[in-house]
Structure formats: C-alpha cells, structure tokens
Amino acid sequence: MRKAKVYIALLHYPMYNKRMEIITTSITNLDLHDISRVARTYDVDAFFLVHPSPNQQELIRDIISYWQDGYGGQYNPDRKDAFNIIKSAETLEEVQEYLESMNGEKVFTVATDARLYANTISYSQLKNMVFNEEKSFLLLFGTGWGIQKEIMESCDYILQPIEAKRNYNHLSVRSAVSIILDRLLGEYWFNL
C-alpha cells in the first residue's frame, strides 16, 4: 500500500512546438478519456487539466458534464466513475495552491519529459518515496513537444524519460501517462 498522495496534471501552456517556440495546445477529448481511466485504475488522487483559455475551459466542462450528468454517464457508468477524478484549472500555480491548502503541506512537483535533464530521478527512487513516505506528489505531463524549460527546472524532481536512448522517442501523452503510472504505482513485479 502506498503512503503518498499522487496527483497528475496535464499542462497545455507553456508548451514547446517542434520549433521550440512557446505555444498553447488544445484540449483533446481522447486525453480526458484515456488519462482519466488509467488514473482511476491506479488510484490517482486527482487528475488536473490545466489550460488558460476560457473557451478550452468551457470545452472541458462540456465533455465532463456529458460523461457525469448527461447520457454518457448513464450509458457508461465506468466512464462516469473515471471522470469523477478530473478537475480543471487555468494555471499550474492554481493547482499547486489548491493542493497545498487542501493537504496542509508542500506538494512535490515531478516533471516528465522525453529529454534528459541533469537533475533526473529514477523510477525506482520515486516509487520508493511514493510507497514509503507520507508526502504529496504532483506529476506534470506536457502536451505538444514538452513543457517549457523554466517550469521543468522549477520542479522538485524530473523523472527520467521512458526510453531516452531510443531513436524514436515521441509517445502520445496518453501512452506516456499509462506507462509512467504503471511503473510508479503498479505492482512490484520486477526488480527496479
């Protein structure tokens, strides 16, 4: 049984595009479905969708409402259950303030990226903290071509890439979340 609380956030700004320019990415319906389902499977405490645009916030509300209050929730109660852990916010700072006020303690931020950083933590190190320490962790996932470097460097930890040495290293964020949550919150079925 894990001792830590684990939250995840899907950031849409500030992200890089393929030319390493700062952009805002769009909400993707599949991200909400697939990430909420894997987060619910691994008992993540909450899944935050972070987007600064009022129009995109409205889209988030519409999608969630359909699966919680509309026909979608009646038709598919399992999806309704998964969507119950989704929360939205306009900024990462808003998420951090909310979690720290709710928990009454510091929330450690853990950035994820396909690139290597100097201050990287291994899966085994983070998994051991999650299962053995009474802390709160917020795992940050980026869209586009990754999270802005300044945000990465402001995090308490940067998780090692899934497969840094592969010559093709561009998983969808949905796939990356699934792999990372399994490695961190799944059973100890192999030696780390």
KETORBA-411040 format. One record per residue (C-alpha): residue number from 0; x, y negated, z; residue in one letter. Coordinates in nm, 3 decimals. Layout:
% residues N
> NUM, X, Y, Z, a $
...
% end
This chain:
% residues 192
> 0, 0.000, 0.000, 0.000, m $
> 1, 0.139, -0.339, -0.095, r $
> 2, 0.177, -0.609, 0.169, k $
> 3, 0.195, -0.914, -0.057, a $
> 4, -0.083, -1.103, -0.228, k $
> 5, -0.031, -1.118, -0.604, v $
> 6, -0.189, -1.376, -0.833, y $
> 7, -0.135, -1.430, -1.203, i $
> 8, -0.169, -1.742, -1.417, a $
> 9, -0.186, -1.766, -1.794, l $
> 10, -0.044, -2.106, -1.895, l $
> 11, -0.134, -2.285, -2.218, h $
> 12, 0.070, -2.602, -2.160, y $
> 13, 0.358, -2.690, -2.176, p $
> 14, 0.447, -2.410, -2.417, m $
> 15, 0.701, -2.386, -2.694, y $
> 16, 0.616, -2.318, -3.055, n $
> 17, 0.855, -2.132, -3.286, k $
> 18, 1.049, -2.457, -3.348, r $
> 19, 1.087, -2.502, -2.967, m $
> 20, 0.859, -2.806, -2.967, e $
> 21, 0.622, -2.856, -2.672, i $
> 22, 0.264, -2.773, -2.762, i $
> 23, -0.070, -2.679, -2.606, t $
> 24, -0.201, -2.339, -2.714, t $
> 25, -0.566, -2.237, -2.742, s $
> 26, -0.768, -2.007, -2.521, i $
> 27, -0.801, -1.662, -2.678, t $
> 28, -1.109, -1.458, -2.599, n $
> 29, -0.911, -1.133, -2.608, l $
> 30, -0.670, -1.266, -2.344, d $
> 31, -0.956, -1.318, -2.100, l $
> 32, -1.094, -0.968, -2.159, h $
> 33, -0.772, -0.768, -2.163, d $
> 34, -0.588, -0.954, -1.889, i $
> 35, -0.884, -0.960, -1.650, s $
> 36, -0.929, -0.586, -1.699, r $
> 37, -0.566, -0.499, -1.627, v $
> 38, -0.557, -0.746, -1.337, a $
> 39, -0.867, -0.585, -1.186, r $
> 40, -0.718, -0.236, -1.241, t $
> 41, -0.404, -0.329, -1.046, y $
> 42, -0.595, -0.523, -0.774, d $
> 43, -0.452, -0.864, -0.856, v $
> 44, -0.598, -1.115, -0.611, d $
> 45, -0.695, -1.370, -0.880, a $
> 46, -0.630, -1.447, -1.248, f $
> 47, -0.600, -1.819, -1.329, f $
> 48, -0.649, -1.958, -1.678, l $
> 49, -0.460, -2.288, -1.692, v $
> 50, -0.549, -2.533, -1.967, h $
> 51, -0.553, -2.916, -1.962, p $
> 52, -0.820, -2.967, -2.232, s $
> 53, -1.183, -3.030, -2.125, p $
> 54, -1.305, -2.859, -2.445, n $
> 55, -1.099, -2.547, -2.371, q $
> 56, -1.220, -2.552, -2.008, q $
> 57, -1.577, -2.553, -2.141, e $
> 58, -1.494, -2.257, -2.365, l $
> 59, -1.357, -2.069, -2.062, i $
> 60, -1.678, -2.141, -1.869, r $
> 61, -1.894, -2.026, -2.163, d $
> 62, -1.707, -1.696, -2.204, i $
> 63, -1.707, -1.623, -1.831, i $
> 64, -2.074, -1.715, -1.800, s $
> 65, -2.172, -1.475, -2.078, y $
> 66, -1.997, -1.185, -1.902, w $
> 67, -2.108, -1.277, -1.550, q $
> 68, -2.455, -1.428, -1.588, d $
> 69, -2.562, -1.350, -1.944, g $
> 70, -2.641, -1.041, -2.142, y $
> 71, -2.277, -0.928, -2.144, g $
> 72, -2.280, -0.876, -1.767, g $
> 73, -2.599, -0.671, -1.786, q $
> 74, -2.475, -0.467, -2.079, y $
> 75, -2.127, -0.403, -1.936, n $
> 76, -2.108, -0.420, -1.553, p $
> 77, -1.742, -0.311, -1.559, d $
> 78, -1.652, -0.618, -1.765, r $
> 79, -1.855, -0.835, -1.527, k $
> 80, -1.651, -0.691, -1.239, d $
> 81, -1.324, -0.770, -1.418, a $
> 82, -1.435, -1.125, -1.496, f $
> 83, -1.508, -1.191, -1.127, n $
> 84, -1.137, -1.248, -1.059, i $
> 85, -1.096, -1.521, -1.325, i $
> 86, -1.058, -1.881, -1.211, k $
> 87, -0.972, -2.182, -1.423, s $
> 88, -0.753, -2.483, -1.358, a $
> 89, -0.620, -2.776, -1.556, e $
> 90, -0.261, -2.760, -1.428, t $
> 91, -0.017, -2.523, -1.265, l $
> 92, 0.015, -2.768, -0.975, e $
> 93, -0.361, -2.739, -0.915, e $
> 94, -0.327, -2.359, -0.890, v $
> 95, -0.031, -2.382, -0.652, q $
> 96, -0.205, -2.635, -0.426, e $
> 97, -0.523, -2.424, -0.419, y $
> 98, -0.335, -2.105, -0.329, l $
> 99, -0.120, -2.271, -0.065, e $
> 100, -0.420, -2.435, 0.101, s $
> 101, -0.618, -2.109, 0.084, m $
> 102, -0.335, -1.893, 0.220, n $
> 103, -0.181, -2.147, 0.455, g $
> 104, 0.166, -2.056, 0.334, e $
> 105, 0.409, -2.106, 0.048, k $
> 106, 0.326, -1.920, -0.272, v $
> 107, 0.637, -1.797, -0.450, f $
> 108, 0.627, -1.858, -0.825, t $
> 109, 0.766, -1.594, -1.058, v $
> 110, 0.809, -1.690, -1.422, a $
> 111, 0.810, -1.434, -1.702, t $
> 112, 0.979, -1.473, -2.038, d $
> 113, 1.128, -1.267, -2.319, a $
> 114, 1.452, -1.468, -2.288, r $
> 115, 1.728, -1.408, -2.035, l $
> 116, 1.795, -1.665, -1.763, y $
> 117, 2.089, -1.683, -1.524, a $
> 118, 1.879, -1.653, -1.206, n $
> 119, 1.684, -1.343, -1.304, t $
> 120, 1.530, -1.098, -1.058, i $
> 121, 1.489, -0.730, -1.144, s $
> 122, 1.161, -0.540, -1.138, y $
> 123, 1.285, -0.323, -0.853, s $
> 124, 1.377, -0.627, -0.641, q $
> 125, 1.040, -0.793, -0.691, l $
> 126, 0.846, -0.467, -0.650, k $
> 127, 1.020, -0.406, -0.317, n $
> 128, 0.927, -0.756, -0.198, m $
> 129, 0.564, -0.712, -0.311, v $
> 130, 0.526, -0.380, -0.130, f $
> 131, 0.728, -0.462, 0.183, n $
> 132, 0.690, -0.833, 0.260, e $
> 133, 0.382, -1.028, 0.364, e $
> 134, 0.416, -1.307, 0.109, k $
> 135, 0.212, -1.451, -0.177, s $
> 136, 0.339, -1.440, -0.534, f $
> 137, 0.209, -1.621, -0.841, l $
> 138, 0.325, -1.461, -1.165, l $
> 139, 0.332, -1.705, -1.457, l $
> 140, 0.269, -1.586, -1.810, f $
> 141, 0.313, -1.809, -2.111, g $
> 142, 0.145, -1.825, -2.447, t $
> 143, 0.294, -1.940, -2.777, g $
> 144, 0.669, -1.892, -2.772, w $
> 145, 0.713, -1.925, -2.398, g $
> 146, 0.696, -2.157, -2.101, i $
> 147, 0.885, -2.488, -2.103, q $
> 148, 1.237, -2.452, -1.963, k $
> 149, 1.184, -2.708, -1.685, e $
> 150, 0.892, -2.509, -1.544, i $
> 151, 1.093, -2.188, -1.570, m $
> 152, 1.379, -2.343, -1.375, e $
> 153, 1.145, -2.481, -1.107, s $
> 154, 1.019, -2.132, -1.020, c $
> 155, 1.141, -1.937, -0.719, d $
> 156, 1.218, -1.636, -0.937, y $
> 157, 1.242, -1.549, -1.304, i $
> 158, 1.156, -1.189, -1.381, l $
> 159, 1.384, -1.002, -1.616, q $
> 160, 1.249, -0.960, -1.971, p $
> 161, 1.064, -0.638, -2.051, i $
> 162, 1.315, -0.530, -2.316, e $
> 163, 1.571, -0.809, -2.361, a $
> 164, 1.807, -0.613, -2.585, k $
> 165, 1.551, -0.506, -2.847, r $
> 166, 1.597, -0.665, -3.187, n $
> 167, 1.219, -0.729, -3.200, y $
> 168, 1.105, -0.896, -2.879, n $
> 169, 0.770, -1.068, -2.930, h $
> 170, 0.492, -0.886, -2.746, l $
> 171, 0.146, -1.035, -2.716, s $
> 172, 0.091, -1.185, -2.373, v $
> 173, -0.183, -0.925, -2.315, r $
> 174, 0.065, -0.643, -2.368, s $
> 175, 0.332, -0.810, -2.158, a $
> 176, 0.091, -0.861, -1.864, v $
> 177, -0.008, -0.494, -1.879, s $
> 178, 0.350, -0.370, -1.878, i $
> 179, 0.465, -0.609, -1.606, i $
> 180, 0.171, -0.538, -1.374, l $
> 181, 0.225, -0.165, -1.414, d $
> 182, 0.595, -0.200, -1.333, r $
> 183, 0.533, -0.421, -1.030, l $
> 184, 0.203, -0.292, -0.889, l $
> 185, 0.180, 0.059, -1.026, g $
> 186, 0.281, 0.380, -0.858, e $
> 187, 0.644, 0.459, -0.783, y $
> 188, 0.651, 0.735, -1.042, w $
> 189, 1.012, 0.681, -1.143, f $
> 190, 1.331, 0.558, -0.979, n $
> 191, 1.373, 0.187, -1.013, l $
% end
